[in-house]
Amino acid sequence: MTSYVKANLLPTQNPFMSMSEEYRANSLWHILVETAKTLPMYNSHMSYARDKILPESPKITPEQLSQRLNMPLGEAIVILEELRSG
């Protein structure tokens, strides 16, 4: 029987950590980033989000970006974290 590790990638709303810090502190963050960056449309999605979406909607959530560009939520989380962290 195979056992799976359950990991929560969503922030825990710790009042002392920003969402970015919580995502990056998660033990699976680097795996999510590596996986998202291998997706074929990652660079196109990143460019479109940077050039078109963020100027119009700077407070867009990962869920909204995911729906708007029809991409996985994990990819949207990574893109927004990359763009917002500079």
C-alpha positions as CSV (number, residue, x, y, z in Angstrom):
1,M,0.0,0.0,0.0
2,T,1.3,3.4,-0.9
3,S,1.1,6.2,1.6
4,Y,0.9,9.8,0.6
5,V,2.0,12.9,2.4
6,K,-0.7,15.5,2.7
7,A,0.7,19.0,2.4
8,N,-1.2,22.3,2.4
9,L,0.2,24.8,0.0
10,L,-2.4,27.5,0.9
11,P,-1.3,30.0,3.4
12,T,-2.4,29.5,7.0
13,Q,-3.2,33.2,7.6
14,N,-0.4,33.6,10.2
15,P,-0.7,37.2,11.3
16,F,3.1,37.6,11.4
17,M,3.9,36.3,7.9
18,S,2.9,37.7,4.5
19,M,1.3,35.3,2.0
20,S,4.6,35.3,0.1
21,E,6.6,34.3,3.1
22,E,4.1,31.5,4.0
23,Y,4.2,30.1,0.5
24,R,8.0,30.2,0.4
25,A,8.3,28.7,3.8
26,N,6.3,25.6,2.8
27,S,8.5,22.6,2.2
28,L,6.9,21.9,-1.2
29,W,7.3,25.5,-2.6
30,H,10.5,24.6,-4.6
31,I,8.7,21.6,-6.1
32,L,5.7,23.8,-7.1
33,V,8.0,26.4,-8.7
34,E,10.1,23.8,-10.6
35,T,6.9,22.1,-11.9
36,A,5.2,25.4,-12.9
37,K,8.3,26.6,-14.8
38,T,8.3,23.4,-16.9
39,L,4.8,23.9,-18.2
40,P,4.8,24.8,-21.9
41,M,2.8,28.0,-21.5
42,Y,4.6,29.3,-18.4
43,N,6.7,32.0,-20.1
44,S,3.7,33.2,-22.2
45,H,1.4,33.3,-19.2
46,M,4.1,35.1,-17.2
47,S,4.5,37.8,-19.9
48,Y,0.8,38.3,-20.4
49,A,0.2,38.6,-16.7
50,R,3.1,41.1,-16.3
51,D,2.2,43.2,-19.4
52,K,-1.6,43.1,-19.5
53,I,-3.3,41.7,-16.4
54,L,-1.3,43.2,-13.5
55,P,-1.4,46.8,-14.8
56,E,-5.2,46.5,-15.1
57,S,-5.8,44.5,-11.9
58,P,-2.8,44.8,-9.5
59,K,-4.7,43.0,-6.7
60,I,-5.8,40.0,-8.7
61,T,-5.7,36.7,-6.8
62,P,-4.1,33.5,-7.9
63,E,-7.6,32.0,-8.3
64,Q,-8.8,34.8,-10.5
65,L,-5.6,34.7,-12.6
66,S,-6.0,30.9,-13.0
67,Q,-9.6,31.2,-14.2
68,R,-8.8,34.2,-16.5
69,L,-5.9,32.4,-18.3
70,N,-7.3,28.9,-17.9
71,M,-4.2,27.7,-16.2
72,P,-3.5,25.5,-13.1
73,L,-3.8,27.3,-9.8
74,G,-0.2,26.3,-8.9
75,E,1.1,28.1,-12.0
76,A,-0.9,31.2,-11.2
77,I,0.5,31.2,-7.6
78,V,4.1,30.9,-8.8
79,I,3.6,33.6,-11.5
80,L,2.1,36.1,-9.1
81,E,4.7,35.4,-6.4
82,E,7.5,35.9,-9.0
83,L,6.1,39.1,-10.4
84,R,5.2,40.6,-7.0
85,S,8.5,39.7,-5.3
86,G,10.4,41.5,-8.1
